[in-house]
Protein backbone atom coordinates (compact mmCIF):
# COMPACT_ATOMS: atom_id res chain seq x y z
CA UNK A 1 0.00 0.00 0.00
CA UNK A 2 1.30 3.42 -0.98
CA UNK A 3 -0.03 6.93 -0.37
CA UNK A 4 -0.83 9.78 -2.75
CA UNK A 5 -1.18 13.15 -0.98
CA UNK A 6 -3.22 15.73 -2.89
CA UNK A 7 -4.58 19.17 -2.04
CA UNK A 8 -8.32 19.77 -2.36
CA UNK A 9 -8.20 23.57 -2.50
CA UNK A 10 -6.08 26.34 -4.03
CA UNK A 11 -2.88 25.02 -2.39
CA UNK A 12 -1.46 25.74 1.08
CA UNK A 13 -3.76 23.08 2.59
CA UNK A 14 -1.06 21.31 4.62
CA UNK A 15 0.25 18.69 2.19
CA UNK A 16 3.86 19.06 3.35
CA UNK A 17 2.88 18.71 7.00
CA UNK A 18 0.84 15.61 6.14
CA UNK A 19 3.77 14.05 4.26
CA UNK A 20 6.11 14.83 7.16
CA UNK A 21 3.68 13.22 9.62
CA UNK A 22 3.36 10.09 7.46
CA UNK A 23 7.15 9.76 7.27
CA UNK A 24 7.60 10.35 11.00
CA UNK A 25 5.15 7.58 11.99
CA UNK A 26 6.41 5.02 9.49
CA UNK A 27 3.64 5.48 6.95
CA UNK A 28 0.11 4.16 7.06
CA UNK A 29 1.28 0.55 7.04
CA UNK A 30 3.91 0.96 9.76
CA UNK A 31 6.59 -0.70 7.63
CA UNK A 32 8.37 2.58 7.00
CA UNK A 33 8.43 5.11 4.16
CA UNK A 34 11.06 4.23 1.56
CA UNK A 35 10.86 7.58 -0.19
CA UNK A 36 8.84 10.67 -1.12
CA UNK A 37 8.09 11.45 -4.77
CA UNK A 38 7.43 15.04 -5.83
CA UNK A 39 5.45 14.28 -8.95
CA UNK A 40 4.36 17.71 -10.17
CA UNK A 41 4.98 21.42 -9.70
CA UNK A 42 8.38 22.83 -8.89
CA UNK A 43 10.06 25.46 -6.74
CA UNK A 44 6.83 27.47 -6.51
CA UNK A 45 5.21 24.77 -4.37
CA UNK A 46 6.24 25.84 -0.86
CA UNK A 47 5.36 23.21 1.75
CA UNK A 48 5.86 24.17 5.39
CA UNK A 49 6.93 21.59 7.94
CA UNK A 50 7.18 22.38 11.64
CA UNK A 51 8.63 20.03 14.25
CA UNK A 52 9.26 20.67 17.91
CA UNK A 53 12.40 22.69 17.25
CA UNK A 54 12.63 23.21 13.49
CA UNK A 55 10.72 24.84 10.63
CA UNK A 56 11.49 24.52 6.94
CA UNK A 57 9.67 25.50 3.76
CA UNK A 58 10.19 22.66 1.28
CA UNK A 59 10.33 23.64 -2.39
CA UNK A 60 12.43 21.03 -4.20
CA UNK A 61 13.09 18.46 -1.49
CA UNK A 62 10.36 16.09 -0.36
CA UNK A 63 8.68 17.05 2.90
CA UNK A 64 9.89 13.84 4.57
CA UNK A 65 13.48 15.11 4.62
CA UNK A 66 13.46 16.15 8.30
CA UNK A 67 12.36 12.57 9.07
CA UNK A 68 15.39 11.29 7.12
CA UNK A 69 13.40 10.09 4.09
CA UNK A 70 14.81 10.24 0.54
CA UNK A 71 13.36 12.35 -2.29
CA UNK A 72 12.67 11.48 -5.92
CA UNK A 73 12.01 14.38 -8.28
CA UNK A 74 10.01 12.79 -11.10
CA UNK A 75 9.95 13.74 -14.76
CA UNK A 76 6.89 15.91 -14.06
CA UNK A 77 8.69 17.96 -11.41
CA UNK A 78 10.28 21.15 -12.74
CA UNK A 79 13.74 21.49 -11.24
CA UNK A 80 15.53 24.75 -10.46
CA UNK A 81 19.05 23.69 -9.52
CA UNK A 82 19.81 27.09 -7.98
CA UNK A 83 16.83 26.81 -5.61
CA UNK A 84 17.80 23.21 -4.87
CA UNK A 85 21.27 24.31 -3.79
CA UNK A 86 19.95 27.12 -1.60
CA UNK A 87 17.50 24.74 0.03
CA UNK A 88 20.20 22.14 0.62
CA UNK A 89 22.31 24.74 2.45
CA UNK A 90 19.33 25.69 4.62
CA UNK A 91 18.65 22.04 5.48
CA UNK A 92 22.30 21.57 6.45
CA UNK A 93 21.96 24.44 8.92
CA UNK A 94 18.94 22.62 10.36
CA UNK A 95 21.04 19.53 11.00
CA UNK A 96 20.39 17.42 7.88
CA UNK A 97 23.70 15.86 6.88
CA UNK A 98 24.53 16.04 3.15
CA UNK A 99 20.94 16.76 1.98
CA UNK A 100 21.74 16.40 -1.74
CA UNK A 101 22.74 12.77 -1.11
CA UNK A 102 19.05 12.15 -0.33
CA UNK A 103 17.93 13.33 -3.81
CA UNK A 104 17.42 11.35 -7.01
CA UNK A 105 16.22 13.14 -10.15
CA UNK A 106 14.54 11.62 -13.18
CA UNK A 107 16.72 12.18 -16.26
CA UNK A 108 13.75 13.67 -18.14
CA UNK A 109 12.91 16.30 -15.49
CA UNK A 110 12.77 19.77 -17.04
CA UNK A 111 15.27 22.34 -15.79
CA UNK A 112 14.04 25.78 -14.81
CA UNK A 113 16.81 28.28 -15.53
CA UNK A 114 17.33 32.00 -14.85
CA UNK A 115 16.23 32.56 -18.46
CA UNK A 116 12.79 31.08 -17.71
CA UNK A 117 12.54 33.12 -14.51
CA UNK A 118 13.40 36.39 -16.27
CA UNK A 119 10.93 35.68 -19.09
CA UNK A 120 8.18 34.75 -16.64
CA UNK A 121 8.62 38.01 -14.72
CA UNK A 122 8.76 40.10 -17.89
CA UNK A 123 5.48 38.63 -19.13
CA UNK A 124 3.77 39.04 -15.77
CA UNK A 125 4.90 42.66 -15.39
CA UNK A 126 3.57 43.37 -18.89
CA UNK A 127 0.12 42.16 -17.82
CA UNK A 128 -0.09 44.99 -15.28
CA UNK A 129 -3.32 44.87 -13.30
CA UNK A 130 -4.41 41.79 -15.26
CA UNK A 131 -1.73 39.51 -13.82
CA UNK A 132 -2.49 35.79 -13.68
CA UNK A 133 -0.97 35.36 -10.23
CA UNK A 134 2.31 33.67 -11.24
CA UNK A 135 4.93 33.10 -8.57
CA UNK A 136 7.55 34.58 -10.89
CA UNK A 137 9.77 31.49 -10.60
CA UNK A 138 9.68 30.45 -14.26
CA UNK A 139 7.59 27.29 -13.84
CA UNK A 140 5.03 28.03 -16.53
CA UNK A 141 7.68 29.43 -18.84
CA UNK A 142 9.71 26.21 -18.65
CA UNK A 143 6.59 24.20 -19.50
CA UNK A 144 5.72 26.55 -22.36
CA UNK A 145 9.22 26.41 -23.86
CA UNK A 146 9.34 22.60 -23.64
CA UNK A 147 5.98 22.36 -25.41
CA UNK A 148 6.85 24.92 -28.05
CA UNK A 149 10.18 23.30 -28.94
CA UNK A 150 8.83 19.73 -28.94
CA UNK A 151 6.10 20.81 -31.38
CA UNK A 152 8.47 22.97 -33.44
CA UNK A 153 6.14 25.96 -33.25
CA UNK A 154 6.67 28.95 -35.49
CA UNK A 155 6.42 32.63 -34.59
CA UNK A 156 2.78 33.55 -33.95
CA UNK A 157 1.72 30.00 -33.02
CA UNK A 158 0.58 29.26 -29.46
CA UNK A 159 1.14 26.58 -26.86
CA UNK A 160 -1.70 26.83 -24.38
CA UNK A 161 -2.60 30.50 -24.47
CA UNK A 162 1.01 31.75 -24.82
CA UNK A 163 2.13 32.84 -28.28
CA UNK A 164 5.64 32.27 -29.62
CA UNK A 165 7.32 35.57 -30.40
CA UNK A 166 9.73 33.76 -32.73
CA UNK A 167 10.38 30.25 -34.06
CA UNK A 168 11.05 27.64 -31.36
CA UNK A 169 14.20 25.68 -32.18
CA UNK A 170 16.29 23.19 -30.24
CA UNK A 171 15.12 21.19 -27.22
CA UNK A 172 14.40 22.17 -23.62
CA UNK A 173 17.20 21.49 -21.10
CA UNK A 174 16.58 18.50 -18.83
CA UNK A 175 18.31 16.92 -15.84
CA UNK A 176 20.19 14.39 -17.98
CA UNK A 177 21.94 17.26 -19.76
CA UNK A 178 23.91 17.83 -16.55
CA UNK A 179 25.92 14.75 -17.58
CA UNK A 180 26.85 16.13 -21.03
CA UNK A 181 28.47 19.61 -20.93
CA UNK A 182 28.46 20.13 -24.71
CA UNK A 183 24.78 19.26 -25.10
CA UNK A 184 23.89 21.35 -22.04
CA UNK A 185 25.59 24.48 -23.42
CA UNK A 186 23.91 23.99 -26.80
CA UNK A 187 20.45 23.78 -25.23
CA UNK A 188 21.05 26.78 -22.98
CA UNK A 189 22.27 28.75 -25.98
CA UNK A 190 19.10 27.91 -27.95
CA UNK A 191 17.01 28.89 -24.92
CA UNK A 192 18.73 32.27 -24.53
CA UNK A 193 18.35 33.08 -28.24
CA UNK A 194 14.64 32.24 -28.16
CA UNK A 195 13.99 34.65 -25.29
CA UNK A 196 16.38 37.42 -26.37
CA UNK A 197 13.56 39.62 -27.80
CA UNK A 198 11.70 39.38 -24.48
CA UNK A 199 14.50 39.75 -21.92
CA UNK A 200 18.25 39.52 -21.40
CA UNK A 201 18.14 39.76 -17.62
CA UNK A 202 19.94 36.50 -16.87
CA UNK A 203 23.52 35.26 -16.21
CA UNK A 204 25.90 34.14 -18.93
CA UNK A 205 25.54 30.72 -20.56
CA UNK A 206 28.82 29.72 -18.92
CA UNK A 207 27.61 30.60 -15.43
CA UNK A 208 24.30 28.78 -15.89
CA UNK A 209 26.02 25.70 -17.31
CA UNK A 210 28.50 25.58 -14.42
CA UNK A 211 25.67 25.55 -11.88
CA UNK A 212 23.87 22.72 -13.68
CA UNK A 213 27.06 20.66 -14.00
CA UNK A 214 27.73 21.03 -10.26
CA UNK A 215 24.19 19.81 -9.61
CA UNK A 216 24.81 16.76 -11.79
CA UNK A 217 27.80 15.81 -9.66
CA UNK A 218 25.94 16.26 -6.36
CA UNK A 219 22.77 14.19 -6.89
CA UNK A 220 21.79 10.85 -8.38
CA UNK A 221 20.14 10.96 -11.79
CA UNK A 222 17.94 7.93 -12.30
CA UNK A 223 14.70 6.31 -11.10
CA UNK A 224 14.57 4.60 -7.67
CA UNK A 225 10.86 3.70 -7.68
CA UNK A 226 11.21 -0.03 -8.40
CA UNK A 227 13.66 -0.36 -5.52
CA UNK A 228 11.56 1.74 -3.17
CA UNK A 229 8.35 -0.25 -3.60
CA UNK A 230 10.24 -3.38 -2.56
CA UNK A 231 11.55 -1.68 0.60
CA UNK A 232 8.49 0.03 1.99
CA UNK A 233 5.70 2.54 1.47
CA UNK A 234 6.12 5.26 -1.15
CA UNK A 235 4.50 8.64 -0.50
CA UNK A 236 3.64 10.81 -3.49
CA UNK A 237 3.65 14.49 -2.53
CA UNK A 238 1.38 16.60 -4.69
CA UNK A 239 1.99 20.30 -5.28
CA UNK A 240 -0.67 23.03 -5.22
CA UNK A 241 -4.32 21.93 -5.19
CA UNK A 242 -7.20 20.55 -7.24
CA UNK A 243 -8.70 24.00 -7.78
CA UNK A 244 -5.50 25.14 -9.54
CA UNK A 245 -5.27 22.12 -11.86
CA UNK A 246 -4.43 22.92 -15.48
CA UNK A 247 -7.45 20.99 -16.73
CA UNK A 248 -10.21 21.60 -14.16
CA UNK A 249 -9.02 24.78 -12.45
CA UNK A 250 -10.33 28.28 -13.13
CA UNK A 251 -8.44 29.62 -16.15
CA UNK A 252 -6.25 31.66 -16.44
CA UNK A 253 -5.51 31.54 -12.70
CA UNK A 254 -4.16 28.01 -12.78
CA UNK A 255 -0.85 26.18 -12.79
CA UNK A 256 0.86 24.60 -15.81
CA UNK A 257 0.65 21.11 -14.33
CA UNK A 258 -1.79 18.41 -13.32
CA UNK A 259 -2.29 18.69 -9.57
CA UNK A 260 -4.59 15.66 -9.37
CA UNK A 261 -3.45 12.13 -8.35
CA UNK A 262 -3.41 10.69 -11.89
CA UNK A 263 0.25 11.35 -12.77
CA UNK A 264 1.45 9.82 -9.50
CA UNK A 265 -0.72 6.77 -10.07
CA UNK A 266 0.75 6.29 -13.53
CA UNK A 267 4.31 6.59 -12.19
CA UNK A 268 3.60 3.81 -9.72
CA UNK A 269 1.89 1.57 -12.30
CA UNK A 270 5.13 1.47 -14.30
CA UNK A 271 6.83 -0.56 -11.56
CA UNK A 272 4.13 -2.31 -9.50
CA UNK A 273 0.48 -3.27 -9.24
CA UNK A 274 0.45 -2.18 -5.59
CA UNK A 275 -2.39 0.27 -4.90
CA UNK A 276 -1.89 3.89 -3.88
CA UNK A 277 -4.70 5.39 -1.85
CA UNK A 278 -5.34 9.12 -2.11
CA UNK A 279 -5.24 11.33 0.98
CA UNK A 280 -7.01 14.59 0.21
CA UNK A 281 -5.80 17.49 2.36
CA UNK A 282 -7.92 20.48 3.34
CA UNK A 283 -7.97 23.18 5.95
CA UNK A 284 -11.13 23.94 7.91
CA UNK A 285 -11.23 27.15 5.87
CA UNK A 286 -10.15 28.09 2.36
CA UNK A 287 -7.08 30.06 1.32
CA UNK A 288 -5.80 31.38 -1.98
CA UNK A 289 -2.46 32.88 -2.93
CA UNK A 290 -2.76 35.59 -5.56
CA UNK A 291 -5.29 36.43 -8.24
CA UNK A 292 -8.43 34.52 -9.16
CA UNK A 293 -12.05 34.06 -8.03
CA UNK A 294 -12.61 33.32 -4.33
CA UNK A 295 -16.31 33.54 -3.37
CA UNK A 296 -15.86 33.12 0.39
CA UNK A 297 -12.92 35.52 0.76
CA UNK A 298 -13.09 37.65 3.90
CA UNK A 299 -10.22 40.17 4.33
CA UNK A 300 -11.22 40.63 8.00
CA UNK A 301 -10.55 37.01 8.96
CA UNK A 302 -7.50 36.47 11.17
CA UNK A 303 -6.47 32.84 11.34
CA UNK A 304 -3.00 33.43 12.78
CA UNK A 305 -1.15 32.55 9.56
CA UNK A 306 2.58 32.36 10.28
CA UNK A 307 4.13 30.66 7.27
CA UNK A 308 2.48 32.22 4.24
CA UNK A 309 2.92 35.81 3.09
CA UNK A 310 2.33 38.09 0.13
CA UNK A 311 4.59 37.94 -2.92
CA UNK A 312 5.53 40.48 -5.59
CA UNK A 313 4.31 38.30 -8.46
CA UNK A 314 2.02 35.80 -6.77
CA UNK A 315 0.10 38.50 -4.94
CA UNK A 316 -1.52 38.52 -1.53
CA UNK A 317 -2.33 35.56 0.69
CA UNK A 318 -6.13 35.48 0.96
CA UNK A 319 -8.38 33.73 3.47
CA UNK A 320 -12.06 32.78 3.44
CA UNK A 321 -14.46 30.43 5.14
CA UNK A 322 -14.71 26.81 4.02
CA UNK A 323 -16.84 26.81 0.88
CA UNK A 324 -18.83 23.57 0.67
CA UNK A 325 -19.34 24.03 -3.08
CA UNK A 326 -15.63 24.40 -3.86
CA UNK A 327 -14.79 21.61 -1.39
CA UNK A 328 -17.18 19.28 -3.25
CA UNK A 329 -15.63 20.31 -6.56
CA UNK A 330 -12.12 19.55 -5.26
CA UNK A 331 -13.24 16.21 -3.86
CA UNK A 332 -14.90 15.23 -7.14
CA UNK A 333 -11.70 16.13 -9.03
CA UNK A 334 -9.23 14.35 -6.72
CA UNK A 335 -11.50 11.47 -5.57
CA UNK A 336 -9.73 10.90 -2.22
CA UNK A 337 -9.97 7.70 -0.17
CA UNK A 338 -9.09 9.57 3.04
CA UNK A 339 -9.12 13.12 4.35
CA UNK A 340 -6.37 14.90 6.27
CA UNK A 341 -7.74 18.01 7.98
CA UNK A 342 -5.50 20.83 9.16
CA UNK A 343 -6.38 23.77 11.44
CA UNK A 344 -9.07 21.71 13.19
CA UNK A 345 -8.75 24.14 16.13
CA UNK A 346 -10.09 27.04 14.02
CA UNK A 347 -13.87 27.39 14.36
CA UNK A 348 -15.41 29.39 11.53
CA UNK A 349 -18.88 29.18 9.96
CA UNK A 350 -19.11 27.16 6.73
CA UNK A 351 -20.57 28.73 3.58
CA UNK A 352 -21.70 27.44 0.19
CA UNK A 353 -21.31 29.12 -3.21
CA UNK A 354 -22.74 26.12 -5.09
CA UNK A 355 -20.66 23.42 -6.75
CA UNK A 356 -19.38 24.53 -10.18
CA UNK A 357 -19.94 22.35 -13.21
CA UNK A 358 -16.80 20.70 -14.56
CA UNK A 359 -15.72 22.81 -17.57
CA UNK A 360 -15.12 21.61 -21.09
CA UNK A 361 -11.66 20.99 -22.51
CA UNK A 362 -11.31 24.31 -24.31
CA UNK A 363 -9.96 27.43 -22.66
CA UNK A 364 -13.05 29.47 -23.51
CA UNK A 365 -15.29 27.15 -21.47
CA UNK A 366 -12.89 27.27 -18.55
CA UNK A 367 -12.65 31.06 -18.74
CA UNK A 368 -16.47 31.23 -18.68
CA UNK A 369 -16.47 29.11 -15.54
CA UNK A 370 -14.01 31.54 -13.94
CA UNK A 371 -16.30 34.47 -14.78
CA UNK A 372 -19.29 32.69 -13.23
CA UNK A 373 -17.34 31.87 -10.08
CA UNK A 374 -16.20 35.48 -9.77
CA UNK A 375 -19.87 36.51 -9.54
CA UNK A 376 -20.89 33.72 -7.15
CA UNK A 377 -22.43 34.57 -3.78
CA UNK A 378 -22.17 32.48 -0.64
CA UNK A 379 -24.76 31.39 1.90
CA UNK A 380 -24.00 30.19 5.40
CA UNK A 381 -24.74 26.50 6.04
CA UNK A 382 -25.34 24.58 9.24
CA UNK A 383 -22.59 22.67 10.99
CA UNK A 384 -18.93 23.08 11.79
CA UNK A 385 -16.20 22.47 9.23
CA UNK A 386 -15.43 19.05 10.74
CA UNK A 387 -19.12 18.10 10.63
CA UNK A 388 -19.33 19.15 6.98
CA UNK A 389 -16.20 17.16 6.19
CA UNK A 390 -17.48 14.08 8.03
CA UNK A 391 -20.74 14.37 6.07
CA UNK A 392 -18.80 13.71 2.85
CA UNK A 393 -18.55 10.06 3.90
CA UNK A 394 -14.77 10.05 3.34
CA UNK A 395 -12.99 8.75 6.46
CA UNK A 396 -10.63 11.04 8.36
CA UNK A 397 -7.05 9.81 8.48
CA UNK A 398 -5.54 12.59 10.58
CA UNK A 399 -6.43 16.01 11.97
CA UNK A 400 -4.21 18.73 13.37
CA UNK A 401 -4.70 21.54 15.87
CA UNK A 402 -1.64 23.50 14.78
CA UNK A 403 1.26 23.49 12.33
CA UNK A 404 3.66 21.34 14.38
CA UNK A 405 4.04 17.60 13.83
CA UNK A 406 3.12 16.85 17.43
CA UNK A 407 -0.26 18.58 16.98
CA UNK A 408 -1.50 15.78 14.72
CA UNK A 409 -4.13 13.28 15.90
CA UNK A 410 -4.49 9.97 14.08
CA UNK A 411 -8.12 9.13 13.33
CA UNK A 412 -7.71 5.89 11.36
CA UNK A 413 -5.01 3.60 9.99
TAMO-V227230 format. One record per backbone hydrogen bond with DSSP energy under -1.0 kcal/mol. CO is the residue of the C=O (numbers start at 1). NH is the residue of the N-H. Records with the same first field share a line. If there is no record, write none. Layout:
BEGIN
CO->NH, NH
END
This chain:
BEGIN
2->277
3->236
4->279
5->238
6->281
7->242
9->243
14->18
15->19
16->20
17->21
18->22
19->23
20->24
21->25
22->27
26->32
32->233
35->235
36->72
37->237
38->74
41->78
42->45
44->46
47->58
49->56
50->405
54->51
56->49
58->47
62->65
64->67, 69
65->68
70->36
71->104
72->38
73->106
74->77
79->112
80->84
81->85
82->86
83->87
84->88
85->89
86->90
87->91
88->92
89->93
90->94
91->96
92->95
98->101
99->102
100->103
102->71
103->220
104->73
105->222
106->109
107->176
109->175
110->79
113->117
114->118
115->119
116->120
117->121
118->122
119->123
120->124
121->125
122->126
125->128
127->130
128->131
138->142
139->143
140->144
141->145
142->146
143->147
144->148
145->149
146->150
147->151
148->153
153->168
154->157
157->164
159->162
162->159
164->156
173->111
174->177
175->178
176->179
177->180
180->184
181->185
182->186
183->187
184->188
185->189
186->190
187->191
188->192
189->193
190->194
191->195
195->198, 199
200->202
204->208
205->209
206->210
207->211
208->212
209->213
210->214
211->215
212->216
213->217
215->219
220->105
224->228
225->229
227->231
228->232
233->34
234->3
235->37
236->5
241->244
242->245
244->255
245->249
249->251
250->253
252->254
257->246
261->265
262->266
263->267
264->268
265->269
268->271, 272
275->2
277->4
278->337, 338
279->6
280->340
281->8
282->342
286->320
288->318
294->297
296->321
298->301
311->315
315->311
316->290
318->288
319->298
320->286
322->351
323->327
324->328
325->329
326->330
327->331
328->332
329->333
330->334
331->335
338->280
339->397, 398
340->282
341->400
343->346
350->381
351->324
352->379
362->366
363->367
364->368
365->369
366->370
367->371
368->372
369->373
370->374
373->376
379->352
384->388
385->389
386->390
387->391
389->392
390->393
395->339
397->411, 412
398->341
399->409
400->344
404->407
405->408
407->401
409->399
END
